[in-house]
Amino acid sequence: MKRSTQLQLSFMMFLEFFIWGGWFVTLGSFLGNNLSATGAETGMAFSTQSWGAIIAPFIIGLIADRYFNAEKILAFLHLIGAVLMYQMSQSTEFATFYPYVLGYMIAYMPTLALVNSVSFNQMNDPSKQFPFVRVFGTIGWIVAGLMISLVFKWDSEANIASGMLSNTFTMVAIASAILGVFSFTLPKTPPQSKGQKTNISDILGLDALKLLKDKNFLVFFISSVLICIPLAFYYQNISLFLTEYKVEDSTAWASLGQISEVGFMLLLPFFFKKYGFKKTILFGMLAWAIRYALFTFGNAGNLFFMLAIGIALHGICYDFFFVSGQIYTDSKAGEKVKSAAQGLITLATYGVGMLIGFWVAGQIADKNILDNGSHNWHDVWAFPALFAIGVFLFFAILFKNEKVEYKS
């Protein structure tokens, strides 16, 4: 791969995740403060990610893989996204905001697969080359958070009160327009399945359902869906939680989770090889429970370190469970259904699991509203902490240990 191509792909990844991190992290605060959204409405807004994840395979499988170059569809979707994101910035009530955010996520979620397709198509050794490109995506997410907090101060208490969080959508709309135009300059990535028949079973990964006959895989599959409920609590509530606790530079603090993700990704091969798949997964599940316990009892004063540690645990929570799970799924699936198996897990987790999780998180938040309009965060965070312990025990008891080879 040429150096110039690597730079192009790295910039593409940077903008792709700068866009996501530039509005998704602060969405909860925006909805609560700017639109006076209820917990249920906030859950609806966040669940658009899940609807996007469910619809994305159809856009990729029925359109991108058969008719058009990936880079052109990427450009088209981000240009549409720029328009929808700008409309989101202008919304003053939830009823007008929701259709735009739903449309945006339906357009955005397929781009996550498209940027990977464009990247892999240019690489002769993806296992070595892709991480150096993908890491710029994490950097983009982190930079977005630092800009919001440290450069523009949009998440300060005064600026939130004056409605400045809507500027995050404007910033992302500009970035989306830039990536849309830039995508036309990316290396050509022709459709992979042009002229081939594609059915719904292939698109949704239903051929991999036979893996559920394996008891261990069934336990893992159920656990993957269930652990997405605590995950949804984090994405939906972390920004509003920090702003209600009056934590300064809250978005920058939230980006600590992505920073730790990079670090723990480097530790994962060592931990996986030394302790095996089951213990790695269990450690990841336990990290969820510990994180929410820290959120439950921490505060913005002398116990702020508990909040910081809880955010920093994101690397363990995500990498040790989801990345290990991808490796396990790859090891269980044969060559014919590897892609289908990964697609099935993605649909089950980011689609069904988090759709349920966002709904539950919204209901719990509404049940813990105080008289002054803020939340009883002790009880809000106690629920996912106990739920994660339940998933931990379910997996620990029912999953029989088996050797899984780590493949990076």
Secondary structure, 3 states (H helix, E strand, C coil): CCHHHHHHHHHHHHHHHHHHHCCCCCHHHHHHHHCCCCHHHHHHHHCHHHHHHHHHHHHHHHHHCCCCCHHHHHHHHHHHHHHHHHHHHHCCCHHHHHHHHHHHHHHHHHHHHHHHHHHHHCCCCHHHHHHHHHHHHHHHHHHHHHHHHHHCCCCCHHHHHCCHHHHHHHHHHHHHHHHHHHHCCCCCCCCCCCCCCCCHHHHHCHHHHHHHHCHHHHHHHHHHHHHHHHHHHHHHHHHHHHHHCCCCCHHHHHCHHHHHHHHHHHHHHHHHHHHHHHHHHHHHHHHHHHHHHHHHHCCCCCCHHHHHHHHHCHHHHHHHHHHHHHHHHHHHCCHHHHHHHHHHHHHHHHHHHHHHHHHHHHHHHHHCECCCCCECHHHHHHHHHHHHHHHHHHHHHHCCCCCCCCCC
